């Protein structure tokens, strides 16, 4: 079963992911680590990608974003939101491409 790209809006995706336990808000910092509140840091070896969802802006198709659903080795589940395409973060993209890919299992 493909879990990716199953929501019409980012708000819907974030609400549904939250209901499924992805409650933490992460970002990828400039050092290439997953970070929560600038206090907890996880290197790529401690993170799994479970699914992702891409969205186009309603008024501007070039306004694209992506939501990643991730889990740390300690069991913490959360999301990372980023721009997608030319405006996306190279650091976030590199991080997501280097972690365990579980979204097709």
N, C-alpha and C positions, 0 to 999 in steps of 0.2 A: 504494500500500500504506500503510495506516495503522499507524504504529509505536507509537502511544500505547496505554496501558492494556493491555498484553499479559502482565503478570505477576500471579500470585496473591498474592505477598507482597513487602514492601519488601526483605527480605533477598535473595530471588531476583532482583529487579530490580537491586539494587546489584551482586550477583555477576556477572550477565550483562553489565551495562554495563561493569564493570571488565574483563571478558574482551574487550570490544570497544573498549577503549582509553580509557574514561572513568574515569581513575585518580586524578584530583585531586579533593580535597574543597573545594568553594567555599561561600561564604555571601554574602549581599548585606548590605553594611554600612549604617550609619545615614545615610551620604551618598549612597546609591543606586548604589553601585559593587559589582561582583563582586570578591570578595576571597579571597585564599589566604594563610593564615598571617599575616595582618595586614601582609604585606610587599609583595605584588603586588596591584595594583588595576586593574580594567578598567571603563571607562565603558560604558553600553549600546551605543554605536556600535561597540564592539570585541568584541561577543559575539553568538553565534547560538544559538537554541534548536533542538535537533534532535529531542527527544521528551520526553514527560512521562508519568508513571504515578501514578495516584491509588489510595489504599488506605483502607479502613475498618478500625477496630480490631476484633479478633476478639470481644472481650467488650463493647465499647461502640461502636455504629455512629457516634456523634457524635465519636469519637476518630479523626479523619481526617488523613492526611498525603499529601504529594505529593513525587515525586522528579523533578527536571528534569535532563535530559542536555544540557549546553551545550559549546560550543567557542569559544575566543577567536580573534581574528584572527591571533594568533601560532601557532595550531595546538594549544594546550593544551586537552585535553578533560577534563571532569569532571562532577560532579553537585552539585546543590543540593537539600537536603532541607528541607521546610518543613511546617508544619501547613496543613491545607486547610479552607476554609470560614470560619466565624466566628472561629476561633482562629488563622487564618493571619496572616502578617506583611503589612501593607499595603505596606511598602517593597519586599519581595520580589515581591509581586504586581504592583506598578507597574513594577518593573524588568523582569520577564518579559514584560509586555505591551508594553514599549517597545523590545525587542530584535528583531532579524531572526528571523522565524518560519520555520524550515526543516523543521518536523516533518511537513509534508504533501508534501514533494518526493520 
